[in-house]
Structure formats: structure tokens, C-alpha cells
Amino acid sequence: MYNTLESCLLDLEKHGQLLRIKEEVDPYLEMAEIHRQVYDAGGPAILFENVKGSPFRAASNVYGTIERTNFIFRKSLERVKRVVELKVDPTRFFQKPGRYLSAPFTALSALPRKVRFNVPVKYGETTIDQLPQVVSWPMDGGAFVTLPQVLSLPPGSRKMMQSNIGMYRIQLSGNDYIQNKEIGLHYQLHRGIGVHHTEYNNSDEPFRVSIFIGGPPSHAFSAIMPLPEGLSEMTFAGMLANRRFRYAWDGNQVLSADADFVITGTIRKGEKKPEGPFGDHLGYYSLEHPFPVMDVEKVYHKKDAIWHFTAVGRPPQEDSSFGYLIHQIVEELTPQEFPGITGVNAVDAAGVHPLLLAVGSERYMPFREERPEEIITQANHLLGKGQTSLAKYVVIAAGNGHPDLDCQDVPAFFKHVLERIDLSRDLHFQTKTTIDTLDYSGSGWNAGSKLVIACCGKPLRKLSDQLPENLQLPEGYSNPVFWQAGVLILQASAFAEAGNKLEQALETYNWEGIPLIVLADDSSFASENVNNFVWVTFTRSNPSHDIYGVGSGFENKHWGCTGPMIIDARIKPHHAPPLVPDPLVEKQVKERFF
């Protein structure tokens, strides 16, 4: 495996998977645009050898394809899967001893290793403004670190197994940050570092934090991996690299000995500064909000250091490979973590958190008429635990009698659900709750609603891709297009506060085979492919505000409809703007490099 980022890049080069760019490239928009165009073409990792305004090289698109990601971790991924499985359920060892015989040795060999004398990252010191100032999108508030590994410890602790290493974006410049003196950290208090922040607020100790960039490729991935309780990111990184995570102390600050860069500093406990905007992974800008600020103490770098970055944007992007890796590692653990659930798909093309598909099971009342019962409990379990708690739409189907039902096959899964859903019964809303901080479709920052869509049993309808006979759409609605049978997308004029005009106008038609209608700003774009459909539909709608229905009404306090459900997925005035590349930079990159 790889001891450094550069050793990984050189190995990729041997296998024809590295593009060296020797010409000077501007980190303001140009580097990210090159990255996006190479990624979209399924191209190689990129090494920028001449970054304007910086003495350091930079690398991106290292994990840009699933095949390359598998190649990078080809020697350790299977062993790591076994250790994680055993950590969650030790009894697996006795069930399949042959599979897990090497797992304890893999875990032991990955324990963090303290070093004193051979600390490559202490080769030199620099300043924040000398780092590659990568700005990815025209409205970004400044330069950001997009693949950081942020380490924090509880107050009074020097035990690495108690550390948290998370990937929280870091703003290096812009807004009112004092250059070279302070930087911004974007994290929420419920995250690992946020727990430490709360503990430091209740102590007299300074809140010291270290930010690692680069190092062995496993280190960046370890920072985003949702790990079982008691398994540290350092241990996981060591297992995935097949080499112990080497760390050193610099006074009271922790250094990753093999990182390419380490930024050390102290987070101010009682002060925040504006952070953002930033082009984020939902495909929109996350806007400017107050977040913690860090006083910078030192910026270390190794000899010939390489700045590791990615360009974040509408999925799929390079960081989609992280989601793929996570799925590979935890796939067998899903039934253990969520009893009764056999498959989960946080849909990457929809921005991960807006749409979660799941296959569950019904066992409660086999002697009664089939209806969703246990799968609703299972959906609530998903919404009550870890990363899946951020889901906005949960679509769950009972797998009983359907062994081939696969939530990874999005079109087929929607077909299965829409054939069986009873829209008067199977929609379960949670209102006035929290949603992902990056999702601006809700009623306020970090505020919105959720919807569980649950179905089971035999088909209730045959889906149709034919419009109702003599359909006359009201003014402002046009260009009806089917995404697939049963899902009709209407192009609607610019959003205004919705009323019952459309619902009433559609009541007189036969919608038997069309249970879902989506309103979009551009129905041709939204129906063009599965990625466009899920991105438009589920990132631009807030269930409690944007779902209507033909023949809708309440039974006690349960809302449902007898005709199609309507999801208003138009861009609303309160939404964050979508990410649009600078057309001049886009054109120049194509002319210079492609």
C-alpha cells in the first residue's frame, strides 16, 4: 500500500492513471474547472505541477472513478470489511471463523504509532496564503480546504484512541478573516468535533485543533467514514493503508507525521465569524452563516508536499467514490444496525441526504390484509440513527416475496413502489423538524420536514406513460413529459405561492396509471435521465409545503389523496442558487487543455 500521497500518484502513473499538468494553472476557478471536465470524462488523477501564487503542487481526482478507488485500496479493503463486521458483532467470529481469522491481527497492526524523530511533515513551515488558494465556484466566499482531516481531542486527553478526525470544510480566505491569522471551520455541534467543542466550553482549557491535508490516501477517507463506537479514525486509516497511522506531538498539538500539510491552531470558544458561501455537494451554494473561527499557530509541510483537494458540486463527483467505499464496507452490517432492513441506498445523485431508498420486511400480522406496518417502524429507525437521520424523503418497500427488489436500481425501485402505493394511506409526514444544514428547500436554515413513503403487497395499478384523454392543462403549465411510466413531469411557470388551481383542474381526468406528478422549471431537463429526475425532485421540495394531491383530504390528521401526488420541485425564492460554472473559464479550459 501507500505511505504517501505521492507514492500513490506514481503508482497510478505506472498504470496510465495520472495526468501531469506542467503549465501554470490558476487556483481561482481554473483548477476546479479542469478537475470537473476530467472527472466528467472519466479521466485520470491530476497532478498540477505549477500552481499560480503557490510554491506547492496540487493533486485532485485521485478517487475519480470506482475502478481507480478499488485499485488504490485493492490490498486492504476486504480485510478492513472483516474487522468492521467483527467490531459490530463479535459473534460473527464463531459463525464464520475462517472469514475472520485474520481480523484481530489486522486491527492490532493498525494501532496508531507515536514517533519522535522521523516526522516528515516538520520539514518546513509556511503561511496560509502560500497554500494553493483553490476557489471552485464563482460565488464562493474564498479559498477552501475541501479534503481536510480535522483532529480534536477531549479536554485533558492525550490519548489518540479518544481523538476525533472528521472532514469539515475549512475556509482559508475571504469574508473578514485576517489573512494568515485565522480561518473558518464549518461543523455542527452534533458532529464529533462539536461534542468536543461543547466539552471545551465547559472547561478552562484552550480548544486546540490540528488540520491534516494529504498523506496516504486512506487518511482522507477515514475522516468521513461512519465508524462503529470504539473504532478510531486513526485505527481505521491504518488498517486501510496497511500501515500504522504515525503521529507526533508538537507541544500540545498533534501532527500527522505523514501528512503533506498540518495547520495547527486554537478554536475560539465564544466567537463565530461568517463562513461561506460555498458550492456544495447538493449542487447549490451553501450560503454565508456564522461558524467557529480558528486562530492559526503554525502551518507545517513535508518536503515536496502535494496539496490534496477536490472540486465539490452537484453529484456525482469525486467524493461519490467515498459513498461507494462506505457502502462496500458496511453493506453486510445493514441488517445488524437496522433489524428487518436488507438494503439501503442514500441516493448520491440526489445529494445523499434528500432521498433514501430502503428495502424492509413485514412480519407483524401475516394473517391480516397486507399493509405497511413494520416497515414504518423500520423507516423511523432509519430517521433516528446516525447519518440516515438526515434523510428528508425515505421511500421504503417490503421485500417479502420480492427477493430481486434492489434499492440500488432507482428506476426499478420507483416502479415497484408506484405500482403498490396507496396514496390515501401510505404517506407519513414529519413536520417542523430539522433537515440537513446544506438543504435550503425547507422553511428555514436547518428547518423543514420529512416524508416516509411506505408500500408493500401486490400491485394496485399498472403504470402508464400515456396522458389522460383530452388533457387540458391550466395556464402556466406545459410540456408534459414522462420520466418513466407512472411519473409525469409538468413544466410550470416561475414559482408563486401555490393554491388549488392545478389540483382542481386535474380532478376531472383519469389518472389511474399515473400516481406521481412533478412540477419543474424545465420538464425536459428533469425527465432527461434518472440523475436529473432525483436531483430536481428531491433537492427542490420540502414535503410539508410542496406536496399536494388530486382528490386530497384528511382522515383525522392523516393526509392523503385519491389521485396523483404532486411534488412542486420548482426553484423557490428562498432556495440557494444552483452551481453554474463561469462560462469564460469553462471555454478557456476546453481550449487550453482539451
C-alpha positions in Angstrom: 0.0 0.0 0.0 1.0 3.7 0.0 3.0 5.5 2.6 2.4 8.9 1.0 0.1 10.7 -1.4 3.0 10.9 -4.0 3.7 7.2 -3.9 0.0 6.6 -4.8 0.2 9.1 -7.7 3.4 7.5 -9.0 1.7 4.1 -8.9 -1.3 5.4 -10.7 1.1 6.9 -13.3 2.6 3.5 -13.9 -0.8 2.2 -14.7 -1.8 5.1 -17.0 -4.0 6.8 -14.5 -2.2 10.1 -13.9 -2.4 13.4 -15.9 0.5 15.8 -15.2 -0.2 19.4 -16.0 3.0 21.3 -16.2 1.7 24.7 -17.4 0.8 27.3 -14.8 -2.8 26.9 -13.7 -4.8 29.5 -11.7 -6.3 28.1 -8.5 -9.1 30.7 -8.9 -11.8 28.7 -10.8 -9.4 27.2 -13.4 -8.1 24.2 -11.4 -11.6 23.2 -10.3 -12.9 23.5 -13.9 -10.1 21.3 -15.2 -10.9 18.8 -12.5 -14.6 18.8 -13.4 -14.0 18.3 -17.1 -11.5 15.4 -16.5 -13.9 13.8 -13.9 -16.9 14.1 -16.3 -14.8 12.3 -19.0 -14.0 9.5 -16.6 -10.4 10.6 -16.7 -7.3 10.1 -14.6 -6.0 11.6 -11.4 -4.5 15.0 -11.9 -1.2 16.4 -10.7 -0.9 20.2 -11.0 2.8 20.9 -11.1 2.7 24.7 -11.3 0.0 26.4 -9.2 -0.2 30.1 -9.7 0.7 32.0 -6.5 1.9 28.9 -4.6 5.2 27.0 -4.4 3.4 23.8 -3.8 2.0 21.2 -6.3 -1.6 20.1 -6.0 -3.5 16.8 -6.8 -7.2 16.0 -7.4 -9.5 13.4 -8.9 -7.4 10.7 -7.1 -10.7 8.8 -6.3 -12.4 9.9 -9.6 -13.6 6.5 -10.7 -14.9 3.5 -8.9 -12.3 1.4 -10.7 -9.5 3.6 -9.5 -10.8 3.7 -6.0 -10.9 -0.1 -5.9 -7.4 -0.2 -7.3 -6.0 2.1 -4.7 -7.4 0.0 -1.8 -7.1 -3.3 -3.6 -4.8 -4.9 -1.0 -6.7 -3.9 2.2 -10.4 -3.4 1.6 -11.5 -6.9 2.2 -9.5 -7.2 5.4 -11.0 -3.9 6.7 -14.5 -5.1 5.9 -14.0 -8.1 8.1 -12.6 -6.1 11.1 -15.6 -3.6 10.9 -18.1 -6.5 10.7 -16.4 -8.2 13.7 -16.3 -4.9 15.7 -20.1 -4.5 15.3 -20.9 -8.2 16.1 -18.1 -10.3 17.7 -20.3 -13.4 17.5 -19.6 -13.5 13.7 -16.2 -14.9 14.5 -17.8 -18.1 15.8 -20.3 -18.3 12.9 -17.6 -17.9 10.2 -14.2 -18.4 11.9 -12.4 -18.9 8.5 -13.5 -15.5 7.3 -12.5 -13.6 10.4 -9.3 -15.4 11.5 -7.0 -12.6 10.3 -9.2 -9.8 11.6 -7.7 -9.4 15.1 -4.2 -9.2 13.6 -5.3 -6.6 11.1 -6.7 -4.5 13.9 -3.6 -4.8 16.1 -1.2 -3.9 13.3 -3.2 -0.7 12.7 -2.9 0.9 16.1 -1.6 4.5 15.9 2.2 4.8 16.4 3.8 7.8 18.1 7.1 9.0 16.5 9.6 11.5 17.8 12.4 11.8 15.4 11.3 10.9 11.9 8.4 13.4 11.3 8.4 14.3 7.6 5.7 16.9 7.9 8.0 19.1 10.1 10.4 19.6 7.1 9.3 23.2 6.7 6.9 25.9 7.7 4.8 28.2 5.5 1.8 30.5 5.8 -1.8 30.1 4.8 -1.5 32.5 1.8 1.2 30.3 0.3 -1.1 27.3 0.1 -2.9 26.7 -3.2 -5.9 29.1 -2.9 -8.4 26.8 -4.6 -11.7 28.6 -5.4 -14.1 26.2 -7.2 -17.2 28.3 -8.0 -17.8 32.0 -8.9 -19.8 32.8 -5.8 -17.6 31.0 -3.3 -16.6 33.2 -0.4 -12.9 32.5 -0.7 -10.5 29.6 -0.9 -11.4 26.4 0.9 -9.7 23.1 2.0 -12.0 20.5 0.5 -10.4 17.3 1.8 -9.2 18.2 5.3 -8.7 15.8 8.2 -9.6 17.8 11.3 -8.3 16.2 14.6 -9.6 17.1 18.0 -9.3 15.6 21.5 -11.5 15.9 24.6 -10.2 18.3 27.3 -7.3 17.0 29.2 -6.7 13.9 26.9 -3.6 12.9 25.0 -5.0 9.5 24.1 -5.2 9.1 20.3 -7.9 6.4 20.6 -10.1 9.2 22.1 -9.5 11.5 19.1 -12.0 12.5 16.5 -10.9 13.0 12.9 -13.6 14.5 10.8 -13.9 16.1 7.4 -15.3 19.6 8.0 -14.7 22.2 5.3 -12.1 24.9 6.1 -12.3 28.5 4.7 -8.7 29.9 4.3 -9.5 33.3 2.9 -12.2 35.8 2.2 -15.0 37.3 4.3 -13.5 39.2 7.3 -10.8 36.6 8.2 -7.5 38.2 9.0 -5.1 36.7 6.4 -2.7 34.1 7.8 -4.0 34.7 11.3 -7.4 33.0 11.3 -9.5 30.5 9.3 -13.1 29.3 9.4 -14.4 25.8 10.3 -17.8 24.6 9.2 -19.3 22.0 11.5 -22.4 21.4 13.5 -22.4 20.8 17.3 -23.8 17.2 16.9 -20.7 16.1 15.0 -17.7 14.6 16.7 -15.7 17.8 16.9 -18.9 19.6 18.0 -19.1 17.3 21.0 -15.5 18.2 21.9 -16.4 21.9 21.4 -19.2 21.7 23.9 -16.9 20.0 26.4 -14.3 22.7 26.0 -16.9 25.4 26.5 -17.4 23.9 30.0 -13.7 23.8 30.7 -10.8 26.3 31.1 -8.6 24.6 28.5 -7.9 26.1 25.1 -9.6 24.2 22.3 -6.6 23.0 20.2 -7.2 21.5 16.8 -5.0 20.2 14.0 -5.9 20.1 10.3 -4.1 17.5 8.2 -4.1 17.7 4.3 -2.7 14.9 2.1 -0.8 11.9 3.4 -1.7 8.3 2.5 -5.0 8.1 0.5 -6.6 6.1 3.3 -6.3 9.1 5.7 -8.7 11.3 3.8 -11.3 8.5 3.6 -11.0 7.7 7.3 -12.1 11.3 8.1 -15.6 10.7 6.5 -16.1 7.0 7.4 -19.0 6.5 9.9 -17.3 4.1 12.3 -18.7 1.8 15.0 -18.4 3.0 18.6 -14.8 2.5 19.9 -13.1 2.2 16.5 -11.0 5.3 16.0 -10.3 7.0 12.6 -6.6 6.6 13.2 -7.0 2.8 13.5 -9.3 2.6 10.5 -6.8 4.7 8.4 -4.0 2.4 9.5 -6.0 -0.7 8.5 -6.9 0.7 5.1 -3.3 1.8 4.4 -1.9 -1.5 5.8 0.4 0.8 7.8 0.1 2.3 11.3 -1.1 5.9 11.5 2.1 7.8 12.6 1.6 10.8 14.7 3.8 13.2 16.7 3.3 15.8 19.4 4.4 19.4 18.8 3.9 20.9 22.3 0.2 20.5 22.9 -0.7 20.0 19.2 -1.0 16.7 17.4 0.7 16.3 14.0 0.1 13.6 11.4 3.7 12.7 10.7 3.0 11.6 7.1 0.5 14.3 6.1 1.7 16.7 3.4 0.5 19.7 5.4 -0.6 20.3 9.0 -2.3 23.5 10.2 -2.4 23.9 14.0 -4.4 26.4 16.0 -7.0 27.1 18.6 -10.7 27.5 18.1 -12.3 30.4 19.9 -14.9 29.1 22.2 -17.3 32.0 22.3 -16.9 33.6 18.9 -18.1 32.9 15.4 -17.5 34.6 12.1 -19.3 34.5 8.7 -18.3 31.4 6.7 -19.3 30.8 3.0 -20.8 30.9 0.5 -19.5 27.6 -0.8 -20.5 25.4 -3.8 -21.6 22.3 -2.0 -22.4 18.6 -2.8 -26.1 19.1 -3.2 -25.4 21.1 -6.3 -26.2 24.5 -4.8 -24.3 27.1 -2.8 -24.4 26.8 1.0 -24.8 30.4 2.0 -23.0 32.6 4.4 -23.6 31.7 8.1 -21.7 32.1 11.4 -19.4 29.3 12.2 -16.4 28.7 14.5 -13.2 30.5 13.8 -9.7 29.2 14.5 -6.5 31.2 15.4 -3.7 29.8 13.2 -0.5 29.0 15.1 1.7 27.1 12.6 1.5 25.6 9.1 3.8 22.7 8.5 4.7 20.9 5.3 6.7 17.9 4.2 9.4 18.1 1.6 7.9 18.3 -1.9 4.4 18.5 -0.4 1.3 18.0 -2.5 -1.9 19.9 -1.8 -4.8 17.3 -1.9 -8.1 18.8 -3.0 -11.3 18.0 -4.8 -14.0 20.1 -6.5 -17.3 19.8 -4.8 -20.5 20.2 -6.7 -23.7 18.6 -8.0 -23.3 14.8 -7.7 -21.9 12.6 -8.9 -18.5 14.0 -8.2 -15.2 12.6 -7.0 -16.5 12.3 -3.4 -19.2 9.9 -4.7 -16.5 7.3 -4.5 -16.4 7.8 -0.8 -20.0 6.8 -0.6 -19.3 3.8 -2.8 -16.5 2.7 -0.4 -18.7 3.2 2.7 -21.4 1.0 1.1 -18.8 -1.7 0.3 -17.6 -1.7 3.9 -20.9 -1.6 5.8 -23.2 -3.4 3.3 -23.3 -6.6 5.4 -23.9 -4.6 8.6 -27.2 -3.1 7.5 -29.4 -5.9 9.0 -27.4 -5.7 12.2 -27.7 -1.9 12.5 -31.3 -1.8 11.3 -33.2 -5.0 12.0 -35.6 -6.0 9.3 -33.9 -3.8 6.6 -32.0 -5.6 3.9 -30.9 -2.8 1.7 -30.3 1.0 1.9 -29.4 3.5 -0.8 -28.8 7.1 0.2 -29.1 8.3 -3.4 -25.9 10.0 -4.4 -27.3 11.8 -7.4 -29.9 13.4 -5.2 -27.2 14.8 -2.8 -27.3 11.7 -0.5 -29.5 13.2 2.3 -32.5 14.4 0.4 -33.5 10.8 -0.8 -33.1 7.5 1.0 -34.4 4.2 -0.5 -34.7 1.1 1.6 -35.9 -2.5 1.4 -37.6 -3.6 4.6 -39.7 -6.6 5.7 -43.2 -7.1 7.1 -43.6 -9.7 9.9 -46.2 -8.3 12.3 -49.6 -9.6 11.1 -49.1 -12.2 8.3 -52.8 -13.3 8.8 -54.2 -9.9 8.0 -54.7 -7.8 4.8 -51.3 -6.6 3.6 -50.5 -3.0 4.5 -47.4 -1.2 5.7 -46.9 -1.7 9.4 -43.4 -2.9 10.4 -41.7 -1.1 7.6 -42.9 2.2 9.0 -41.2 1.3 12.3 -38.1 0.5 10.3 -38.2 3.8 8.4 -38.5 5.6 11.8 -35.4 3.7 12.9 -33.5 5.0 9.9 -34.6 8.5 10.8 -33.4 8.1 14.3 -29.9 6.9 13.9 -26.6 8.4 12.6 -26.2 9.7 9.1 -29.5 8.3 7.9 -31.3 10.6 10.4 -30.6 13.4 7.9 -32.8 11.9 5.2 -35.6 14.1 4.0 -37.5 11.6 1.9 -37.5 7.9 2.9 -39.0 5.5 0.4 -39.3 2.0 1.8 -40.8 -1.1 0.3 -41.3 -4.5 1.9 -39.1 -7.1 0.3 -41.4 -10.0 1.2 -41.9 -12.2 -1.8 -39.6 -10.0 -3.9 -36.0 -11.3 -3.5 -34.8 -9.4 -6.5 -36.0 -6.0 -5.2 -32.9 -3.8 -5.3 -32.9 -0.2 -4.0 -29.7 0.5 -5.9 -31.7 0.3 -9.1 -33.5 3.5 -8.7 -35.9 3.4 -11.8 -36.9 -0.2 -11.0 -37.4 0.6 -7.3 -39.6 3.5 -8.1 -41.6 1.3 -10.5 -42.1 -1.3 -7.7 -43.2 1.4 -5.2 -45.5 3.3 -7.5 -47.3 0.1 -8.6 -48.2 -0.6 -5.0 -48.6 2.6 -3.1 -51.9 3.6 -1.7 -51.7 7.4 -1.6 -54.6 7.8 0.8 -52.7 5.7 3.4 -49.0 5.3 2.7 -47.7 8.9 3.1 -46.3 9.7 6.6 -45.2 13.3 7.3 -42.9 14.6 10.0 -43.3 18.4 10.1 -41.5 21.3 11.8 -38.3 19.2 12.2 -34.6 19.5 11.3 -33.1 18.7 7.9 -29.6 18.8 6.6 -27.9 22.2 7.1 -26.9 22.2 3.5 -30.5 21.7 2.3 -32.2 25.1 1.6 -35.5 23.7 0.5 -37.0 23.9 3.9 -38.8 26.6 5.9 -35.6 28.0 7.5 -31.9 27.2 7.9 -31.7 23.6 9.1 -35.5 23.5 9.4 -38.0 21.7 7.3 -40.0 18.4 7.1 -39.7 14.7 6.2 -41.8 12.2 4.4 -41.9 8.4 4.7 -43.4 6.7 1.7 -44.1 3.0 2.5 -45.5 0.3 0.4 -46.0 -3.5 0.5 -48.1 -6.2 -1.1 -49.4 -6.8 -4.6 -49.6 -4.1 -7.3 -52.6 -1.8 -7.2 -52.2 -0.4 -10.7 -50.4 -0.8 -14.0 -48.3 2.2 -14.6 -48.9 4.3 -17.7 -46.9 6.6 -19.9 -49.9 7.9 -21.8 -51.5 11.2 -20.9 -55.2 11.2 -19.9 -57.5 11.6 -22.9 -58.3 15.2 -23.9 -56.0 16.6 -21.1 -56.1 20.4 -21.0 -53.5 21.9 -18.6 -54.3 25.2 -16.9 -52.4 28.4 -17.8 -48.8 28.3 -16.6 -48.4 24.5 -17.1 -47.0 23.0 -20.2 -44.7 20.4 -21.9 -45.8 17.3 -20.1 -43.1 14.6 -20.2 -42.8 11.2 -18.6 -39.6 10.3 -16.8 -40.8 6.7 -16.8 -44.2 5.1 -16.7 -46.2 6.4 -13.8 -44.1 9.6 -13.3 -45.3 12.7 -15.2 -43.3 15.9 -15.1 -45.0 19.2 -15.9 -43.2 22.4 -16.8 -44.6 25.2 -14.6 -44.1 28.9 -14.7 -42.0 30.6 -12.0 -43.0 29.7 -8.5 -45.6 31.7 -6.7 -47.4 30.7 -3.5 -49.3 27.5 -4.5 -53.1 27.2 -4.4 -55.6 24.6 -5.5 -55.8 25.6 -9.1 -53.8 22.7 -10.6 -55.3 20.1 -8.3 -58.9 21.2 -9.1 -58.1 21.4 -12.9 -56.8 17.8 -12.9 -59.7 16.2 -10.9 -61.8 15.6 -14.0 -59.3 13.3 -15.7 -58.5 9.6 -15.3 -55.1 9.3 -13.6 -55.3 5.6 -12.9 -51.8 4.6 -14.1 -50.0 7.9 -13.1 -49.6 8.2 -9.3 -46.9 10.9 -9.3 -46.7 14.3 -10.9 -43.7 16.6 -10.5 -43.7 20.3 -11.3 -40.4 21.5 -12.6 -38.9 24.7 -14.1 -37.7 22.6 -17.1 -39.6 19.3 -17.6 -37.3 18.2 -20.4 -34.2 18.6 -18.2 -35.9 16.9 -15.2 -37.0 13.9 -17.3 -33.8 13.5 -19.3 -32.3 10.8 -17.1 -32.5 9.3 -13.6 -29.9 11.7 -12.1 -31.7 14.8 -13.3 -35.0 13.4 -12.0 -33.9 12.7 -8.5 -31.8 15.8 -8.2 -34.6 18.2 -9.3 -37.5 16.4 -7.5 -35.9 15.8 -4.1 -33.5 18.7 -3.6 -36.0 21.4 -4.5 -39.0 20.3 -2.5 -40.0 20.5 1.2 -42.6 17.7 1.8 -44.9 19.7 4.2 -45.0 22.7 1.9 -44.5 21.3 -1.6 -46.6 18.2 -1.8 -50.3 18.3 -3.0 -52.6 15.8 -4.4 -55.6 15.3 -6.7 -58.6 14.5 -4.5 -56.6 15.3 -1.3 -58.1 15.4 2.2 -57.6 14.4 5.8 -58.7 11.3 7.7 -58.5 12.5 11.2 -55.0 14.1 11.0 -53.6 11.8 8.2 -53.3 13.5 4.8 -53.6 11.6 1.6 -55.1 11.8 -1.9 -57.1 9.6 -4.2 -55.4 10.8 -7.4 -51.8 11.6 -8.2 -49.5 13.1 -5.6 -48.0 16.3 -6.8 -44.5 17.4 -5.8 -43.7 21.0 -6.5 -40.0 20.9 -7.4 -39.6 24.3 -8.9 -36.9 26.6 -7.6 -38.4 28.8 -4.8 -37.3 32.4 -3.9 -35.7 31.2 -0.6 -33.6 28.4 -2.2 -29.9 28.7 -2.6 -28.7 29.3 -6.1 -27.6 26.3 -8.2 -23.9 25.9 -9.1 -23.1 27.3 -12.6 -19.5 27.3 -13.9 -18.0 30.6 -15.1 -18.7 30.3 -18.9 -15.4 32.1 -19.8 -13.3 29.9 -17.6 -15.1 26.8 -18.9 -14.4 27.9 -22.5 -10.7 28.7 -21.8 -10.1 25.3 -20.1 -11.6 23.5 -23.1 -9.4 25.4 -25.5 -6.2 25.1 -23.4 -6.3 21.5 -22.2 -8.9 19.5 -24.1 
